[in-house]
């Protein structure tokens, strides 16, 4: 692999610059220049935490995950502490009157006094090994949220150091000592899997953790020697992260995780670029980096909806300042325009998910770039082109009525669901055939029992069940013979899907000219299931054609609106109609949406339509 980031870092031999991305609280002119409405919004949120009682976190709260598998109960306590501190610190920066300082100091002490910063599901020292019941306070674990906590405290002391020192100098010295012990020392002396080594596969953790370690160190007031070591190590980790991306820039974790992968990559590169006086600027011109940036606008369907697969939600969060900046750094006005339009639709939200609620750096980005992004309006739009992300096997096509995504590839994506061959379809920006997403994370979610969870199974995607079997996970369970066709009239993807199913133990299919008892192996046929999905753009119709030599096939389709089956016609609410042949109705099932995470994406129950194939060819036409 090409170690471009590492080479760039090693070639920069000058003293690293101080990182000063935003004005400090004492620089009042910059905060007074913010719009009155924005100032009011930030201060009003901070006021909700005045006199805040930071919730206690007991040892039994930490142990609760290992004992029950529930991770949400602990996380609610953990994140509420950080959300409060983030909101208070932002409000004090904007107002600058000292009104929030006592509650900020309480928050600082609360976080510094925690026994550990990692979440219970991440309390282990080796990848994919069982979690320890309680943390070892002598050996910190650097997980996603330990690094987030370090960044939050470092950003707080950078912005408010003068004000905190006026109360007591031991506040900032305490933060610095804690950051040294909890983040810097383990980062430089331990190897955590997300740092990268050899060909070990990386995921969003690498960019996400690296961004926050860089924020911790370069905002936390460390010496040049420490800064240099972190600078070099972070650059190397980003190379390991980039090695797992194809040149097309496709995030195999989906649009939701792009915001922890691609956007954190952008922030990390910009921090490295800033402290190296522009040495990393050429990396933003690399085609792969440009494609990583642009991925999010191509995955967008309409309004709140995104094409989704794996653990990604169809409601993957609004774009905004960070996407805009990625477009700006990579010279892509279409991405900037897309982000600006979505940011306006969200009314300039300061955060849009759990993570950005606790990241003060992201909050300040939104505050100081809000005016620029909201006012950006150029006569450029997202190109409506067909895209095939070969690195993941993802095909996207659309016209003015339909938006279609087809997932080929294999069942070994990060955050994988067994969804090879599935498709999602939107009409007029509304879901027709949906991808459910994932329920709230539990201990089972990232364990050997992962595929016992119904949302992970191919039978709960727009896929067939073959011979009573659903797809299996792993690189060997994949689509084959993928053919992509792109054109002004028709765009399509076809593929062989039998290999995504555990059919190897199946003894084979005999040529119809021979008796089933025939033992001549020369007449055995390999199991085959070929699927083609096509958008006929000018005719405004989508056609799904499945051809198989298997005798027992059940087709599964997930719909958002309530389906009605009658005489070869599938009516999906008032949105769409699908005529079909080669199958008979088997069942229409309600899929109750009771999980809190799924309820954020779906405002009512979903449905599963099951059809039994009656021959070797199934055709469905959606209009």
C-alpha positions as CSV (number, residue, x, y, z in Angstrom):
1,X,0.0,0.0,0.0
2,X,1.1,3.6,-0.6
3,X,1.9,5.4,2.6
4,X,1.1,8.8,1.3
5,X,0.1,10.4,4.7
6,X,3.1,9.0,6.5
7,X,5.5,10.2,3.7
8,X,4.0,13.7,3.9
9,X,4.4,13.8,7.7
10,X,8.0,12.5,7.6
11,X,8.9,15.0,5.0
12,X,7.8,17.9,7.2
13,X,10.8,18.7,9.4
14,X,10.0,22.2,10.6
15,X,8.5,22.9,14.0
16,X,4.8,22.1,14.1
17,X,2.5,25.1,14.4
18,X,0.2,25.8,17.2
19,X,-3.4,24.7,16.4
20,X,-5.8,27.5,16.9
21,X,-8.9,26.6,14.9
22,X,-11.3,28.9,16.7
23,X,-11.2,32.1,18.8
24,X,-10.8,31.5,22.5
25,X,-13.5,32.7,24.8
26,X,-11.4,35.7,25.8
27,X,-11.4,36.9,22.2
28,X,-14.8,38.5,22.5
29,X,-15.1,40.3,19.2
30,X,-15.4,37.0,17.3
31,X,-18.3,35.8,19.5
32,X,-20.0,39.1,19.6
33,X,-20.0,39.1,15.8
34,X,-22.2,35.9,15.7
35,X,-25.8,36.4,14.7
36,X,-28.1,37.2,17.6
37,X,-30.3,34.2,16.7
38,X,-27.3,31.8,16.8
39,X,-26.1,33.3,20.0
40,X,-29.5,32.9,21.6
41,X,-29.7,29.3,20.4
42,X,-26.4,28.3,21.9
43,X,-27.0,30.2,25.2
44,X,-30.5,28.8,25.5
45,X,-29.2,25.2,25.3
46,X,-26.5,26.0,27.9
47,X,-29.2,27.4,30.2
48,X,-30.9,24.0,30.3
49,X,-27.8,22.7,32.1
50,X,-27.5,25.4,34.7
51,X,-27.3,23.7,38.1
52,X,-27.1,20.3,36.3
53,X,-26.8,17.2,38.4
54,X,-24.3,15.1,36.6
55,X,-25.7,11.5,36.9
56,X,-23.8,9.0,39.0
57,X,-22.2,6.1,37.2
58,X,-21.7,3.1,39.5
59,X,-19.6,0.0,39.0
60,X,-22.8,-2.0,38.6
61,X,-23.8,0.3,35.8
62,X,-20.6,-0.6,34.0
63,X,-21.1,-4.4,34.8
64,X,-24.7,-4.2,33.5
65,X,-23.6,-4.7,29.9
66,X,-21.7,-7.9,30.5
67,X,-24.4,-9.3,32.7
68,X,-27.4,-8.5,30.6
69,X,-26.2,-7.5,27.1
70,X,-27.9,-4.0,27.4
71,X,-25.6,-1.2,26.4
72,X,-28.1,1.6,26.2
73,X,-28.6,2.1,30.0
74,X,-24.9,2.8,30.6
75,X,-24.6,4.9,27.5
76,X,-27.5,7.2,28.5
77,X,-25.7,8.1,31.7
78,X,-22.3,8.4,30.0
79,X,-23.5,10.6,27.1
80,X,-25.7,12.8,29.1
81,X,-22.7,13.9,31.2
82,X,-20.7,14.8,28.0
83,X,-23.7,16.5,26.3
84,X,-24.1,18.7,29.3
85,X,-20.5,19.8,29.4
86,X,-20.4,20.4,25.7
87,X,-23.5,22.6,25.8
88,X,-22.3,24.5,28.9
89,X,-18.9,25.2,27.4
90,X,-20.3,26.4,24.0
91,X,-22.7,28.7,25.9
92,X,-20.0,30.2,28.0
93,X,-17.8,30.8,24.9
94,X,-20.7,32.7,23.3
95,X,-21.9,34.6,26.3
96,X,-18.6,35.2,28.1
97,X,-20.0,36.3,31.4
98,X,-18.8,33.4,33.6
99,X,-22.4,32.3,34.3
100,X,-21.8,28.7,33.2
101,X,-18.3,28.2,34.7
102,X,-19.2,26.4,37.9
103,X,-21.3,23.8,36.1
104,X,-18.4,23.4,33.5
105,X,-16.0,22.8,36.3
106,X,-18.3,20.3,37.9
107,X,-18.4,18.5,34.5
108,X,-14.6,18.6,34.1
109,X,-14.2,17.0,37.6
110,X,-16.9,14.5,36.9
111,X,-15.2,13.2,33.7
112,X,-11.7,13.3,35.1
113,X,-12.9,11.3,38.1
114,X,-14.4,8.5,36.0
115,X,-12.6,5.2,36.5
116,X,-12.3,4.8,32.7
117,X,-13.6,6.5,29.6
118,X,-14.2,3.4,27.3
119,X,-17.7,2.0,26.9
120,X,-18.3,-1.4,28.4
121,X,-18.8,-3.1,25.0
122,X,-15.3,-1.8,24.1
123,X,-13.6,-2.9,27.3
124,X,-11.0,-5.2,25.9
125,X,-7.4,-5.0,24.7
126,X,-7.7,-7.2,21.6
127,X,-10.1,-7.0,18.7
128,X,-13.1,-9.3,18.7
129,X,-12.3,-10.7,22.2
130,X,-14.7,-10.9,25.2
131,X,-15.1,-7.7,27.2
132,X,-13.8,-7.5,30.7
133,X,-16.4,-7.0,33.4
134,X,-14.8,-3.8,34.8
135,X,-12.0,-1.5,33.6
136,X,-8.4,-1.8,34.6
137,X,-7.7,1.8,35.7
138,X,-3.9,1.1,35.4
139,X,-4.2,0.4,31.7
140,X,-6.6,2.7,29.8
141,X,-8.4,1.5,26.7
142,X,-8.5,3.9,23.8
143,X,-11.9,3.3,22.2
144,X,-14.1,5.7,20.2
145,X,-15.5,7.5,23.3
146,X,-12.3,7.6,25.3
147,X,-10.9,9.5,22.4
148,X,-14.0,11.6,22.2
149,X,-13.8,12.5,25.9
150,X,-10.1,13.5,25.5
151,X,-11.1,15.8,22.6
152,X,-13.9,17.3,24.6
153,X,-11.7,18.1,27.6
154,X,-8.8,19.4,25.5
155,X,-11.2,21.7,23.5
156,X,-12.7,23.0,26.7
157,X,-9.3,23.9,28.2
158,X,-8.2,25.4,24.9
159,X,-11.3,27.6,24.7
160,X,-11.8,28.4,28.4
161,X,-8.3,28.0,29.8
162,X,-7.9,31.6,30.9
163,X,-11.3,31.7,32.6
164,X,-10.7,28.3,34.3
165,X,-7.3,29.4,35.6
166,X,-8.8,32.5,37.0
167,X,-10.9,30.3,39.3
168,X,-8.0,27.9,40.0
169,X,-4.9,26.8,38.1
170,X,-5.4,23.3,39.2
171,X,-8.4,22.8,36.9
172,X,-6.3,23.0,33.7
173,X,-3.3,21.2,35.2
174,X,-5.7,18.4,36.2
175,X,-7.1,18.2,32.7
176,X,-3.6,18.1,31.3
177,X,-2.4,15.3,33.6
178,X,-5.5,13.3,33.0
179,X,-5.1,13.6,29.2
180,X,-1.5,12.6,29.5
181,X,-2.4,9.5,31.5
182,X,-5.7,8.5,29.7
183,X,-4.9,9.4,26.0
184,X,-1.3,10.4,25.2
185,X,0.7,7.7,27.1
186,X,-1.4,4.8,25.9
187,X,-1.6,6.2,22.4
188,X,2.2,6.4,22.1
189,X,3.0,3.2,24.0
190,X,0.2,0.7,23.3
191,X,-1.1,-0.8,20.0
192,X,-4.9,-0.8,19.6
193,X,-6.2,-2.5,16.6
194,X,-7.7,0.6,15.0
195,X,-4.3,2.2,14.7
196,X,-3.6,-0.2,11.8
197,X,-0.9,-2.7,11.2
198,X,-0.1,-4.7,8.1
199,X,-3.2,-5.8,6.2
200,X,-5.5,-5.9,9.1
201,X,-8.9,-4.4,8.0
202,X,-9.8,-1.0,9.4
203,X,-13.1,0.8,9.7
204,X,-14.5,4.1,10.8
205,X,-12.8,3.7,14.2
206,X,-9.4,4.5,12.6
207,X,-10.4,8.0,11.3
208,X,-12.7,8.7,14.2
209,X,-10.2,7.9,17.0
210,X,-7.3,9.5,15.1
211,X,-9.2,12.8,14.7
212,X,-9.9,12.9,18.4
213,X,-6.4,12.0,19.5
214,X,-5.1,14.8,17.3
215,X,-7.6,17.2,18.8
216,X,-6.6,16.1,22.3
217,X,-2.9,16.7,21.7
218,X,-3.0,19.8,19.5
219,X,-5.6,21.6,21.6
220,X,-4.3,20.2,24.9
221,X,-1.1,22.1,25.2
222,X,1.5,19.4,24.8
223,X,5.2,19.8,24.0
224,X,6.8,19.7,20.5
225,X,8.2,16.2,21.1
226,X,4.8,14.8,22.0
227,X,3.2,16.6,19.1
228,X,5.7,15.3,16.6
229,X,5.2,11.7,17.8
230,X,1.5,11.9,17.5
231,X,1.7,13.7,14.2
232,X,3.7,10.9,12.7
233,X,1.7,8.1,14.2
234,X,-1.7,9.6,13.2
235,X,-0.5,10.1,9.6
236,X,0.4,6.4,9.5
237,X,-3.0,5.3,10.8
238,X,-4.8,7.3,8.2
239,X,-2.8,5.4,5.5
240,X,-4.0,2.2,7.1
241,X,-7.6,3.6,7.0
242,X,-7.3,4.6,3.3
243,X,-5.9,1.2,2.2
244,X,-9.3,-0.4,2.7
245,X,-11.0,2.1,0.4
246,X,-11.3,1.5,-3.3
247,X,-10.3,4.4,-5.6
248,X,-14.1,5.0,-6.0
249,X,-14.3,6.2,-2.4
250,X,-17.2,4.0,-1.4
251,X,-17.8,3.6,2.4
252,X,-18.8,-0.1,2.9
253,X,-20.4,0.9,6.2
254,X,-23.0,3.1,4.6
255,X,-24.0,6.8,4.6
256,X,-24.4,7.0,8.4
257,X,-20.9,5.8,9.0
258,X,-19.5,8.1,6.4
259,X,-20.0,10.8,9.0
260,X,-17.6,9.0,11.4
261,X,-15.3,7.7,8.6
262,X,-15.1,10.2,5.8
263,X,-15.8,13.3,7.8
264,X,-13.4,12.4,10.5
265,X,-10.8,11.6,7.9
266,X,-11.4,15.2,6.6
267,X,-11.0,16.7,10.0
268,X,-7.8,14.7,10.8
269,X,-6.2,15.7,7.5
270,X,-7.1,19.3,8.0
271,X,-5.6,19.3,11.5
272,X,-2.4,17.7,10.1
273,X,-2.5,20.2,7.3
274,X,-2.9,23.2,9.7
275,X,-0.1,22.3,12.0
276,X,2.2,21.5,9.1
277,X,1.6,24.8,7.4
278,X,-0.2,23.3,4.4
279,X,2.0,20.3,3.8
280,X,-1.1,18.0,3.6
281,X,-3.0,20.2,1.1
282,X,-2.1,18.1,-1.9
283,X,-3.8,15.1,-0.4
284,X,-7.1,16.8,-0.7
285,X,-6.5,16.7,-4.5
286,X,-6.2,12.9,-4.6
287,X,-8.9,11.3,-6.6
288,X,-9.6,8.8,-3.8
289,X,-10.1,11.5,-1.2
290,X,-12.3,13.5,-3.6
291,X,-14.5,10.4,-4.1
292,X,-14.7,9.6,-0.4
293,X,-16.0,13.2,0.1
294,X,-18.5,13.0,-2.7
295,X,-19.9,9.6,-1.7
296,X,-22.5,11.1,0.7
297,X,-24.3,13.3,-1.9
298,X,-24.6,10.3,-4.3
299,X,-26.1,8.1,-1.5
300,X,-28.7,10.8,-0.8
301,X,-32.2,10.0,-2.1
302,X,-34.4,13.0,-1.1
303,X,-35.1,15.0,2.0
304,X,-34.1,12.8,5.0
305,X,-33.7,9.6,3.1
306,X,-30.5,7.8,2.0
307,X,-29.8,4.6,0.2
308,X,-28.8,2.3,3.1
309,X,-27.4,-1.2,3.6
310,X,-25.7,-3.0,6.5
311,X,-26.1,-1.3,9.8
312,X,-26.8,2.1,8.2
313,X,-30.2,3.7,8.8
314,X,-32.2,5.1,5.9
315,X,-32.4,8.3,7.9
316,X,-28.6,8.8,8.1
317,X,-28.6,12.4,9.4
318,X,-28.6,15.8,7.7
319,X,-25.6,17.1,5.9
320,X,-24.1,20.4,7.1
321,X,-20.9,22.2,7.9
322,X,-18.5,19.3,7.9
323,X,-19.7,18.0,4.5
324,X,-19.5,21.5,3.2
325,X,-15.9,21.9,4.4
326,X,-15.0,18.5,2.9
327,X,-16.4,19.8,-0.4
328,X,-14.5,23.1,0.0
329,X,-11.2,21.4,0.8
330,X,-11.5,19.0,-2.2
331,X,-12.8,21.6,-4.6
332,X,-16.2,20.2,-5.2
333,X,-18.9,22.9,-5.5
334,X,-21.7,20.3,-6.0
335,X,-20.9,18.8,-2.6
336,X,-20.8,22.3,-1.0
337,X,-24.2,23.1,-2.5
338,X,-25.7,19.8,-1.4
339,X,-24.5,20.3,2.2
340,X,-25.7,23.9,2.2
341,X,-29.1,23.0,1.0
342,X,-29.4,20.2,3.6
343,X,-28.1,22.5,6.4
344,X,-30.8,25.0,5.5
345,X,-33.4,22.2,5.6
346,X,-32.2,21.4,9.1
347,X,-32.4,25.1,10.1
348,X,-28.6,25.3,10.7
349,X,-28.7,22.6,13.4
350,X,-25.7,22.6,15.8
351,X,-25.7,18.8,15.9
352,X,-27.7,16.0,14.4
353,X,-26.8,12.9,16.2
354,X,-25.6,11.5,19.5
355,X,-21.9,11.9,18.7
356,X,-22.0,15.6,17.6
357,X,-23.9,16.4,20.8
358,X,-20.7,15.6,22.7
359,X,-18.0,16.9,20.4
360,X,-17.2,20.5,21.2
361,X,-14.9,20.9,18.2
362,X,-17.7,19.9,15.8
363,X,-20.0,22.3,17.7
364,X,-17.6,25.2,17.2
365,X,-17.3,24.3,13.5
366,X,-21.0,24.6,13.2
367,X,-21.1,27.9,15.1
368,X,-18.3,29.6,13.1
369,X,-19.1,28.3,9.7
370,X,-22.9,28.5,10.0
371,X,-23.2,31.9,8.3
372,X,-21.0,30.9,5.4
373,X,-22.8,27.6,4.8
374,X,-26.3,28.9,5.1
375,X,-25.6,31.7,2.6
376,X,-23.8,29.4,0.1
377,X,-26.0,29.1,-3.0
378,X,-24.4,28.4,-6.3
379,X,-26.1,27.3,-9.6
380,X,-24.7,23.7,-9.3
381,X,-26.5,20.5,-8.3
382,X,-25.7,16.9,-7.7
383,X,-25.1,15.2,-11.0
384,X,-27.9,12.6,-11.8
385,X,-25.5,10.0,-13.1
386,X,-25.5,6.2,-12.8
387,X,-22.8,5.1,-10.4
388,X,-21.3,1.7,-9.8
389,X,-19.1,1.5,-6.7
390,X,-17.1,-1.5,-7.8
391,X,-15.2,-1.8,-4.6
392,X,-18.4,-2.6,-2.7
393,X,-20.6,-3.8,-5.5
394,X,-23.1,-1.0,-5.1
395,X,-25.1,0.3,-8.1
396,X,-27.1,3.6,-8.0
397,X,-29.4,4.9,-10.7
398,X,-32.3,7.3,-10.8
399,X,-34.6,9.4,-12.9
400,X,-37.1,12.1,-12.0
401,X,-39.5,9.6,-10.5
402,X,-37.5,6.6,-9.2
403,X,-34.3,6.2,-7.2
404,X,-32.9,2.7,-7.2
405,X,-29.9,1.1,-5.4
406,X,-28.8,-2.5,-5.9
407,X,-26.3,-4.2,-3.6
408,X,-24.0,-6.8,-5.1
409,X,-20.6,-7.5,-3.6
410,X,-20.3,-9.9,-0.7
411,X,-21.4,-10.5,2.9
412,X,-18.3,-9.3,4.6
413,X,-18.8,-5.5,4.8
414,X,-18.0,-3.6,7.9
415,X,-21.3,-3.6,10.0
416,X,-22.4,-6.4,7.6
417,X,-25.9,-7.6,7.0
418,X,-26.5,-10.6,4.7
419,X,-27.9,-8.4,2.0
420,X,-26.0,-9.3,-1.2
421,X,-28.4,-9.0,-4.1
422,X,-30.9,-6.8,-2.3
423,X,-32.3,-3.6,-3.7
424,X,-34.0,-0.5,-2.3
425,X,-36.4,1.6,-4.3
426,X,-37.8,5.0,-3.8
427,X,-40.6,6.8,-5.7
428,X,-41.0,10.5,-5.5
429,X,-38.5,10.4,-2.6
430,X,-40.6,8.0,-0.6
431,X,-39.6,4.4,0.2
432,X,-41.3,1.6,-1.8
433,X,-39.1,-1.3,-1.1
434,X,-37.0,-0.6,2.0
435,X,-33.9,-1.7,3.9
436,X,-34.9,-2.0,7.5
437,X,-31.6,-1.0,9.1
438,X,-30.5,-2.1,12.6
439,X,-32.0,-2.2,16.0
440,X,-30.3,-0.6,19.1
441,X,-26.9,-2.2,19.7
442,X,-26.7,-4.9,22.3
443,X,-24.0,-7.4,23.3
444,X,-25.3,-9.7,20.6
445,X,-24.8,-7.1,17.8
446,X,-21.1,-7.5,17.6
447,X,-20.7,-11.1,18.7
448,X,-20.7,-14.6,17.1
449,X,-24.5,-14.5,17.5
450,X,-24.9,-11.4,15.3
451,X,-26.9,-13.2,12.6
452,X,-29.5,-14.4,15.0
453,X,-30.8,-10.8,14.9
454,X,-33.6,-10.6,12.4
455,X,-32.6,-7.4,10.8
456,X,-29.3,-8.9,9.8
457,X,-30.8,-11.8,7.9
458,X,-31.3,-11.9,4.2
459,X,-34.9,-13.1,4.7
460,X,-35.7,-9.6,6.0
461,X,-34.2,-7.9,3.0
462,X,-35.5,-7.8,-0.6
463,X,-34.1,-11.2,-1.3
464,X,-35.2,-14.8,-1.9
465,X,-35.0,-17.7,0.5
466,X,-33.5,-20.6,-1.5
467,X,-34.3,-24.2,-0.5
468,X,-35.3,-23.0,2.9
469,X,-31.9,-21.3,3.3
470,X,-30.9,-17.7,3.8
471,X,-27.6,-16.1,2.9
472,X,-24.5,-16.6,5.1
473,X,-21.9,-14.1,6.1
474,X,-18.3,-14.0,4.8
475,X,-16.3,-13.0,1.8
476,X,-17.0,-16.4,0.1
477,X,-20.7,-15.7,0.1
478,X,-20.9,-13.2,-2.7
479,X,-22.4,-12.2,-6.0
480,X,-20.7,-13.4,-9.1
481,X,-20.8,-12.5,-12.8
482,X,-21.9,-9.0,-12.2
483,X,-22.9,-7.1,-15.3
484,X,-23.7,-3.4,-15.1
485,X,-25.3,-1.5,-17.9
486,X,-25.7,2.3,-17.9
487,X,-27.5,4.4,-20.4
488,X,-29.9,7.3,-21.0
489,X,-32.8,4.9,-21.5
490,X,-32.1,2.0,-19.2
491,X,-29.7,1.3,-16.4
492,X,-29.4,-2.2,-14.8
493,X,-27.3,-4.6,-12.8
494,X,-27.5,-8.4,-13.1
495,X,-25.7,-11.0,-11.0
496,X,-25.5,-14.6,-10.0
497,X,-26.7,-14.9,-6.4
498,X,-26.5,-18.7,-5.6
499,X,-23.0,-18.2,-4.2
500,X,-24.3,-16.0,-1.4
501,X,-26.2,-19.0,0.0
502,X,-24.8,-22.1,1.8
503,X,-25.8,-24.4,-1.1
504,X,-22.4,-26.2,-1.4
505,X,-23.8,-29.1,0.6
506,X,-26.7,-29.4,-1.8
507,X,-26.1,-32.5,-3.9
508,X,-26.9,-30.7,-7.2
509,X,-29.7,-30.5,-9.7
510,X,-30.2,-33.1,-12.3
511,X,-30.8,-32.2,-15.9
512,X,-34.5,-32.4,-16.4
513,X,-34.0,-35.0,-19.2
514,X,-32.8,-37.5,-16.5
515,X,-34.5,-39.2,-13.7
516,X,-33.8,-37.8,-10.1
517,X,-32.4,-41.2,-9.3
518,X,-29.8,-40.9,-12.1
519,X,-26.3,-41.1,-10.8
520,X,-24.4,-39.7,-13.8
521,X,-22.6,-36.7,-12.2
522,X,-22.0,-35.3,-15.7
523,X,-25.7,-34.3,-15.7
524,X,-25.6,-32.5,-12.4
525,X,-26.3,-28.8,-12.7
526,X,-24.8,-26.1,-10.4
527,X,-27.4,-24.2,-8.4
528,X,-28.1,-20.9,-10.0
529,X,-30.2,-17.9,-9.1
530,X,-29.7,-14.9,-11.4
531,X,-31.2,-11.6,-10.6
532,X,-31.5,-8.5,-12.8
533,X,-32.8,-5.1,-11.6
534,X,-33.4,-2.4,-14.2
535,X,-34.6,1.1,-14.3
536,X,-36.3,2.1,-17.6
537,X,-35.9,5.8,-17.2
538,X,-38.0,7.1,-20.0
539,X,-40.8,4.6,-19.4
540,X,-40.8,5.3,-15.6
541,X,-40.8,1.6,-14.6
542,X,-38.5,-0.7,-12.6
543,X,-38.3,-4.4,-13.6
544,X,-36.9,-7.2,-11.4
545,X,-36.3,-10.5,-13.2
546,X,-35.1,-13.6,-11.3
547,X,-34.2,-16.8,-13.1
548,X,-33.3,-20.0,-11.2
549,X,-33.0,-23.8,-11.5
550,X,-33.9,-24.3,-7.9
551,X,-37.2,-25.9,-7.1
552,X,-38.1,-24.2,-3.7
553,X,-37.9,-20.4,-3.7
554,X,-39.6,-17.9,-1.5
555,X,-39.3,-14.2,-2.4
556,X,-39.2,-11.7,0.3
557,X,-40.0,-8.0,-0.1
558,X,-39.9,-5.3,2.6
559,X,-42.4,-2.4,2.1
560,X,-42.9,0.8,3.9
561,X,-46.5,1.3,3.0
562,X,-49.1,-1.3,3.7
563,X,-49.2,-3.9,0.8
564,X,-52.3,-5.5,-0.7
565,X,-52.0,-8.6,-2.9
566,X,-54.6,-9.4,-5.5
567,X,-54.5,-11.2,-8.8
568,X,-50.8,-10.8,-9.6
569,X,-50.8,-7.2,-8.4
570,X,-49.0,-5.9,-5.4
571,X,-50.3,-2.5,-4.3
572,X,-48.0,-0.6,-2.0
573,X,-50.1,1.9,-0.2
574,X,-51.1,4.7,-2.6
575,X,-47.5,5.1,-3.7
576,X,-46.8,2.3,-6.2
577,X,-48.1,-0.8,-7.9
578,X,-46.1,-3.8,-8.8
579,X,-47.4,-6.4,-11.3
580,X,-45.7,-9.8,-11.1
581,X,-45.7,-13.2,-12.7
582,X,-44.1,-16.5,-11.9
583,X,-45.1,-16.5,-8.2
584,X,-48.1,-16.9,-6.0
585,X,-48.9,-15.1,-2.7
586,X,-47.7,-16.8,0.4
587,X,-48.0,-14.2,3.2
588,X,-48.1,-10.6,4.2
589,X,-46.5,-10.0,7.6
590,X,-46.4,-6.9,9.8
591,X,-42.9,-6.1,11.1
592,X,-43.5,-4.2,14.4
593,X,-41.2,-1.3,14.8
594,X,-40.8,-1.1,18.5
595,X,-37.1,-0.6,18.9
596,X,-36.0,3.0,19.8
597,X,-33.3,3.1,17.1
598,X,-35.6,1.8,14.3
599,X,-38.3,4.3,15.4
600,X,-35.9,7.1,14.5
601,X,-36.0,5.9,10.9
602,X,-39.6,4.5,10.6
603,X,-42.7,6.3,11.9
604,X,-44.8,3.1,11.7
605,X,-44.6,-0.6,11.2
606,X,-43.0,-2.1,8.1
607,X,-44.3,-5.1,6.1
608,X,-42.8,-8.3,4.6
609,X,-44.5,-9.7,1.5
610,X,-43.7,-13.3,0.8
611,X,-44.3,-14.9,-2.6
612,X,-43.6,-18.6,-3.6
613,X,-42.1,-19.0,-7.1
614,X,-44.2,-21.2,-9.3
615,X,-41.6,-21.8,-12.0
616,X,-38.1,-20.9,-13.0
617,X,-38.7,-17.2,-13.9
618,X,-40.1,-14.4,-11.7
619,X,-40.8,-11.0,-13.1
620,X,-42.0,-7.9,-11.2
621,X,-42.6,-4.5,-12.8
622,X,-43.0,-1.5,-10.6
623,X,-44.7,1.7,-11.8
